[in-house]
Amino acid sequence: MKIGIDLGATNSAMAYSTEDGRTEIIENGRGNKTTPSVVLVEDNEGEEGSVVVGDAAYNNSRLVPDRVLRRTKQDINIEDD
């Protein structure tokens, strides 16, 4: 089986080719065909932080914006003054 991954700046998706040549998108655990391209590293009080991705990371991004990566590809060329 061949699997393709699209790591987009806003959303990501995965698909595979069926035996008859069709392409099928793989749904995530919530039944959606795309997943927000967001990663959150949680602070676990002195332990290694756990990683949260997708909708859960997006939903918490406003609470802890300094622990979230999103739109990173678009921000690479931004210079700080």
C-alpha positions as CSV (number, residue, x, y, z in Angstrom):
1,M,0.0,0.0,0.0
2,K,1.2,3.5,-0.8
3,I,0.4,6.3,1.5
4,G,0.7,10.1,0.8
5,I,1.0,12.8,3.4
6,D,0.3,16.4,2.8
7,L,1.8,18.5,5.6
8,G,0.1,21.8,4.9
9,A,0.6,25.1,6.6
10,T,-3.1,25.2,7.9
11,N,-4.2,21.5,7.7
12,S,-2.7,18.2,7.0
13,A,-4.1,15.1,5.4
14,M,-3.1,11.5,4.5
15,A,-4.4,9.3,1.6
16,Y,-3.6,5.9,0.1
17,S,-4.0,4.3,-3.3
18,T,-6.4,1.4,-3.5
19,E,-5.7,-1.7,-5.6
20,D,-7.9,-0.4,-8.4
21,G,-6.0,2.9,-8.5
22,R,-8.4,5.1,-6.7
23,T,-7.2,7.5,-4.0
24,E,-8.9,7.4,-0.6
25,I,-8.4,10.0,2.1
26,I,-7.7,8.6,5.6
27,E,-10.0,10.1,8.2
28,N,-8.5,11.1,11.6
29,G,-9.8,9.9,14.9
30,R,-12.6,12.4,14.9
31,G,-13.8,11.3,11.4
32,N,-12.4,14.4,9.6
33,K,-10.5,14.2,6.4
34,T,-8.0,17.0,7.4
35,T,-6.3,17.7,10.7
36,P,-5.1,21.2,11.8
37,S,-1.3,21.5,11.4
38,V,-0.8,22.5,15.1
39,V,1.6,21.1,17.7
40,L,1.4,21.9,21.4
41,V,4.1,20.8,23.9
42,E,2.4,20.6,27.3
43,D,4.3,21.5,30.5
44,N,4.4,18.5,32.8
45,E,5.9,20.1,36.0
46,G,9.6,19.2,35.6
47,E,9.0,16.1,33.4
48,E,9.4,15.9,29.7
49,G,6.4,17.7,28.0
50,S,3.9,15.6,26.2
51,V,3.0,16.5,22.6
52,V,-0.6,17.2,21.5
53,V,-1.4,17.6,17.8
54,G,-4.4,18.6,15.6
55,D,-7.7,19.7,17.0
56,A,-6.8,19.4,20.7
57,A,-3.6,21.5,20.1
58,Y,-5.6,24.1,18.1
59,N,-8.3,24.3,20.8
60,N,-5.6,25.0,23.5
61,S,-3.5,27.4,21.4
62,R,-5.0,30.6,22.9
63,L,-4.4,29.4,26.4
64,V,-0.7,28.7,26.0
65,P,0.5,30.4,22.8
66,D,4.1,30.2,23.7
67,R,4.0,26.4,23.7
68,V,2.3,26.1,20.2
69,L,3.7,25.6,16.8
70,R,1.4,26.5,13.9
71,R,1.8,28.2,10.5
72,T,5.6,27.7,11.1
73,K,6.3,27.4,7.4
74,Q,4.7,30.8,6.7
75,D,6.5,32.4,9.6
76,I,10.0,31.3,8.6
77,N,10.7,34.4,6.5
78,I,9.4,36.9,9.0
79,E,12.2,39.0,10.6
80,D,12.0,40.4,14.1
81,D,12.9,44.1,14.4
